[in-house]
Amino acid sequence: MPELPELETMREVLTSSVLGCAIVSARAYRPGVLKTVDPPLDALVGESFRSVDRRGKHLLLSCRADLWLVVHLMVAGRLVLTRTATKVTKATGLVVSLADGRDLRLVENGSKKMAQVHVVRGPGDVEGIARAGVEPLSDDFTCEAAARLLGADRRQLKKLLTDPSRLAGIRLSRRRALGLAGSAVMVAGVGTWAGRVLLPEQEAAEIERLHAAIRDVLAEAVARTRRAAGGALVGERRAEGMRVYKRTGEPCAVCGAPIAEIRFAETRTYYCPQCQSKGRTIADRRAWLRR
């Protein structure tokens, strides 16, 4: 599943590749890929892309103030730019043909086709965008916004940070998103749960560190993905650079202590006992250990 770093890289590549290109045709090749009927898909014909934005896990391509193409790649979707003469394969869900002889295609490999395309008059017409929280790389994500995000919620920090209604873009995908969230919590050196009882000055310091760590980890991941893409559209998951994710037993990059993990239901949380819990190993929550 493409996460924020991949989507941000796609946005940059599309901005440099398709703006100003006239659209000569638009066709859905898979039933169900198009989730809207008004405006129709062929309303794009004769228009050109004016801007490319990202909101959460959605890519937003505008043609006019009242005409937008919104794409959610879901699990296996990816966007490719190719010559129009290239054969359309059975993995293709949408083709937007441009006047310069190129196609922007939505491709999904595998048996489950879940990618979604919306043609709307405004991004807010898409439910996932209307309900999205603050963008973690935007100017709106301040320390005060981070404090409101945490509040008195007694959830695992990773689950809280990957709740799209709270923080847009770091969607819970059990792999990359959890790795990004876990890395931010690790870099901040805070506990793994929100809503813990702390002195006001301790709470303010933790929120400030977590806010900075979220932005730093995401910015680093975007830069790494941008370098790996080399100016091309990307769609595959990349998991390099994680600080604690799937590194159980390996030395912490900060202090050298072994990384530990907690299992709860179907999720796993990775953390450094020394950096995040003052040397204390948190009890494993696997139910079978208590039977």
C-alpha positions as CSV (number, residue, x, y, z in Angstrom):
1,M,0.0,0.0,0.0
2,P,1.5,3.3,-1.0
3,E,2.0,5.6,2.0
4,L,2.6,9.3,2.5
5,P,6.2,9.2,1.2
6,E,5.3,7.4,-2.0
7,L,2.2,9.6,-2.6
8,E,4.1,12.8,-2.0
9,T,6.7,11.6,-4.5
10,M,4.0,10.8,-7.0
11,R,2.5,14.2,-6.5
12,E,5.8,15.9,-7.3
13,V,6.4,13.7,-10.4
14,L,2.9,14.3,-11.8
15,T,3.3,18.1,-11.2
16,S,6.4,18.1,-13.4
17,S,4.9,15.7,-16.0
18,V,1.3,16.3,-16.7
19,L,0.4,19.9,-15.9
20,G,-0.9,21.8,-19.0
21,C,-1.4,18.6,-21.0
22,A,-4.7,18.5,-22.8
23,I,-6.9,15.4,-22.1
24,V,-8.2,13.7,-25.3
25,S,-10.0,10.7,-23.7
26,A,-10.7,9.1,-20.4
27,R,-11.9,5.5,-20.0
28,A,-12.6,3.2,-17.1
29,Y,-11.5,-0.4,-17.9
30,R,-12.7,-2.0,-14.7
31,P,-16.3,-2.0,-13.5
32,G,-16.4,-0.4,-10.1
33,V,-13.2,1.6,-10.3
34,L,-15.2,4.8,-10.9
35,K,-17.1,5.7,-7.7
36,T,-19.0,8.8,-9.0
37,V,-21.4,9.5,-11.9
38,D,-21.8,13.3,-11.8
39,P,-19.8,14.8,-13.3
40,P,-19.2,12.0,-15.8
41,L,-15.7,10.7,-16.6
42,D,-15.8,12.2,-20.1
43,A,-16.2,15.7,-18.5
44,L,-12.4,15.6,-18.4
45,V,-12.1,15.5,-22.2
46,G,-10.9,18.8,-23.6
47,E,-9.6,20.0,-20.2
48,S,-6.0,19.9,-18.9
49,F,-4.6,19.3,-15.5
50,R,-3.9,22.6,-13.6
51,S,-2.5,21.3,-10.4
52,V,-1.7,18.1,-8.5
53,D,-2.2,17.9,-4.7
54,R,-2.4,15.2,-2.0
55,R,-4.8,15.0,0.8
56,G,-4.3,12.0,3.1
57,K,-4.0,8.9,0.9
58,H,-5.8,10.7,-2.1
59,L,-4.1,12.3,-5.1
60,L,-6.1,15.3,-6.4
61,L,-5.7,16.4,-10.0
62,S,-7.6,19.6,-10.8
63,C,-8.9,20.7,-14.2
64,R,-11.0,23.6,-13.1
65,A,-12.2,25.0,-9.8
66,D,-15.3,22.8,-10.2
67,L,-13.8,19.7,-11.8
68,W,-11.3,17.3,-10.1
69,L,-10.0,13.8,-10.7
70,V,-9.4,12.2,-7.3
71,V,-7.5,8.8,-7.1
72,H,-7.1,6.5,-4.1
73,L,-4.6,3.7,-4.9
74,M,-5.7,1.5,-2.0
75,V,-3.6,-1.6,-1.5
76,A,-2.0,-2.5,-4.9
77,G,-2.7,0.4,-7.2
78,R,-0.1,2.5,-8.9
79,L,0.0,5.2,-11.5
80,V,2.2,4.9,-14.7
81,L,2.9,7.2,-17.5
82,T,3.3,5.4,-20.8
83,R,3.0,5.9,-24.5
84,T,-0.6,5.7,-25.8
85,A,0.4,3.0,-28.3
86,T,1.4,0.7,-25.4
87,K,-1.0,-2.2,-25.0
88,V,-3.6,-1.9,-22.3
89,T,-3.3,-4.9,-20.0
90,K,-6.0,-6.6,-17.8
91,A,-4.4,-5.0,-14.8
92,T,-5.4,-1.5,-16.0
93,G,-8.4,0.1,-14.4
94,L,-8.3,3.6,-15.8
95,V,-6.7,5.3,-18.8
96,V,-6.4,9.1,-19.3
97,S,-5.0,9.8,-22.7
98,L,-3.1,13.1,-23.2
99,A,-2.6,15.1,-26.4
100,D,1.2,14.6,-26.4
101,G,0.8,10.9,-27.0
102,R,1.1,9.7,-23.4
103,D,-1.4,7.9,-21.1
104,L,-1.7,8.3,-17.4
105,R,-2.9,4.8,-16.3
106,L,-4.1,3.3,-13.1
107,V,-2.8,-0.2,-12.8
108,E,-3.6,-2.9,-10.1
109,N,-1.8,-6.2,-10.1
110,G,-3.3,-9.2,-8.2
111,S,-6.9,-10.5,-7.9
112,K,-8.2,-7.8,-5.6
113,K,-9.0,-4.6,-7.4
114,M,-9.7,-2.0,-4.8
115,A,-8.4,1.3,-6.2
116,Q,-11.0,4.1,-6.4
117,V,-11.5,7.0,-8.9
118,H,-13.7,10.0,-8.2
119,V,-14.7,12.8,-10.6
120,V,-16.0,15.5,-8.4
121,R,-16.7,19.3,-8.3
122,G,-14.6,19.6,-5.2
123,P,-12.3,17.4,-3.1
124,G,-14.6,17.7,-0.2
125,D,-17.2,15.7,-2.1
126,V,-15.1,12.6,-1.4
127,E,-16.0,11.2,2.0
128,G,-12.4,10.2,2.9
129,I,-11.2,13.7,2.3
130,A,-14.1,15.4,4.1
131,R,-13.3,13.3,7.2
132,A,-9.5,13.6,7.0
133,G,-7.5,15.1,9.9
134,V,-4.6,17.6,9.8
135,E,-1.8,17.0,7.3
136,P,1.4,16.1,9.3
137,L,3.7,18.0,6.9
138,S,1.5,21.1,6.7
139,D,1.8,24.4,8.5
140,D,-1.4,23.5,10.3
141,F,0.3,20.7,12.2
142,T,1.7,22.7,15.1
143,C,2.6,21.6,18.7
144,E,-0.8,22.9,19.7
145,A,-2.4,20.7,17.0
146,A,-0.4,17.7,18.3
147,A,-1.6,18.3,21.8
148,R,-5.2,18.3,20.7
149,L,-4.5,15.1,18.7
150,L,-3.3,13.3,21.8
151,G,-5.8,14.7,24.2
152,A,-6.8,12.2,26.9
153,D,-7.1,9.3,24.4
154,R,-5.9,6.0,26.0
155,R,-4.8,4.3,22.8
156,Q,-1.5,3.0,21.6
157,L,0.3,6.0,20.1
158,K,0.8,4.2,16.8
159,K,-2.9,3.5,16.4
160,L,-3.7,7.1,17.3
161,L,-1.1,8.5,14.8
162,T,-2.4,6.2,12.1
163,D,-6.1,7.2,12.6
164,P,-6.8,9.2,9.4
165,S,-9.5,11.3,11.1
166,R,-6.9,12.6,13.5
167,L,-3.7,12.7,11.3
168,A,-4.1,12.4,7.5
169,G,-1.8,10.3,5.4
170,I,-0.3,7.9,7.9
171,R,-3.0,5.3,7.3
172,L,-2.9,2.0,9.2
173,S,-1.6,-0.6,6.7
174,R,0.1,-2.9,9.3
175,R,3.5,-2.4,7.5
176,R,4.8,0.9,6.3
177,A,2.4,3.2,8.2
178,L,3.0,1.4,11.5
179,G,6.7,1.6,10.8
180,L,6.6,5.3,10.2
181,A,4.6,5.9,13.3
182,G,6.8,3.6,15.4
183,S,9.9,5.4,14.1
184,A,8.5,8.8,15.1
185,V,7.6,7.5,18.6
186,M,11.1,6.0,18.9
187,V,12.9,9.2,17.8
188,A,10.8,11.2,20.3
189,G,11.8,8.9,23.1
190,V,8.3,8.8,24.5
191,G,6.2,5.9,25.8
192,T,4.0,3.8,23.5
193,W,0.6,4.9,25.0
194,A,-1.2,8.2,24.8
195,G,-3.0,9.8,27.7
196,R,-0.5,8.7,30.3
197,V,-0.4,10.7,33.6
198,L,2.5,13.2,33.4
199,L,3.4,16.4,35.0
200,P,2.4,19.4,32.8
201,E,6.0,20.3,32.0
202,Q,6.7,16.6,31.1
203,E,3.7,16.4,28.9
204,A,4.6,19.6,27.1
205,A,8.1,18.4,26.5
206,E,6.9,15.0,25.2
207,I,4.4,16.6,22.8
208,E,7.1,18.9,21.5
209,R,9.5,16.0,20.9
210,L,6.8,13.9,19.3
211,H,5.6,16.7,17.0
212,A,9.2,17.3,15.8
213,A,9.9,13.6,15.4
214,I,6.7,13.0,13.2
215,R,7.7,15.8,10.8
216,D,11.4,14.8,10.7
217,V,10.7,11.0,10.1
218,L,8.2,11.8,7.4
219,A,10.4,14.4,5.7
220,E,13.3,11.9,5.8
221,A,11.1,9.2,4.3
222,V,9.9,11.5,1.5
223,A,13.5,12.5,0.7
224,R,14.6,8.8,0.6
225,T,11.6,7.8,-1.6
226,R,12.3,10.7,-3.9
227,R,15.9,9.7,-4.4
228,A,14.9,6.0,-5.0
229,A,12.3,7.0,-7.5
230,G,14.7,9.0,-9.6
231,G,12.0,11.2,-11.1
232,A,9.7,8.2,-12.0
233,L,6.3,7.5,-10.6
234,V,6.4,4.9,-7.8
235,G,3.8,2.7,-6.3
236,E,5.5,-0.1,-4.5
237,R,5.9,-0.1,-0.7
238,R,9.4,0.8,0.4
239,A,10.4,0.0,4.0
240,E,14.0,1.2,4.3
241,G,15.1,3.4,7.2
242,M,12.8,2.2,9.9
243,R,14.1,2.7,13.4
244,V,12.3,-0.1,15.3
245,Y,9.8,-1.7,12.9
246,K,10.4,-5.5,12.6
247,R,13.8,-5.1,14.3
248,T,13.1,-7.2,17.4
249,G,16.3,-8.2,19.2
250,E,18.5,-5.9,17.0
251,P,20.4,-3.1,18.7
252,C,18.7,0.3,19.0
253,A,20.4,2.8,16.7
254,V,20.4,5.4,19.6
255,C,21.5,3.4,22.7
256,G,22.3,-0.1,21.5
257,A,19.7,-1.8,23.7
258,P,17.8,-4.7,22.0
259,I,14.6,-3.7,20.4
260,A,11.5,-5.3,22.0
261,E,8.0,-6.0,20.8
262,I,4.5,-6.2,22.2
263,R,1.8,-8.2,20.5
264,F,-1.8,-7.2,21.0
265,A,-4.7,-8.9,19.0
266,E,-3.4,-8.8,15.4
267,T,-1.0,-6.0,15.8
268,R,2.6,-5.6,16.9
269,T,4.4,-2.7,18.5
270,Y,8.1,-2.4,18.4
271,Y,10.0,-0.1,20.9
272,C,13.3,0.4,22.6
273,P,13.0,-0.3,26.4
274,Q,15.9,2.0,27.2
275,C,14.9,5.0,25.1
276,Q,11.1,4.8,25.5
277,S,10.3,3.0,28.8
278,K,13.2,3.9,31.1
279,G,14.7,0.4,30.8
280,R,11.4,-1.4,31.7
281,T,10.2,-4.1,29.3
282,I,6.4,-3.8,28.8
283,A,4.4,-7.0,29.4
284,D,3.5,-8.9,26.3
285,R,-0.3,-8.9,25.7
286,R,-0.6,-12.2,23.8
287,A,-3.7,-13.9,25.2
288,W,-2.2,-17.4,24.9
289,L,0.6,-16.5,27.3
290,R,-1.9,-16.0,30.1
291,R,-3.9,-19.2,29.5
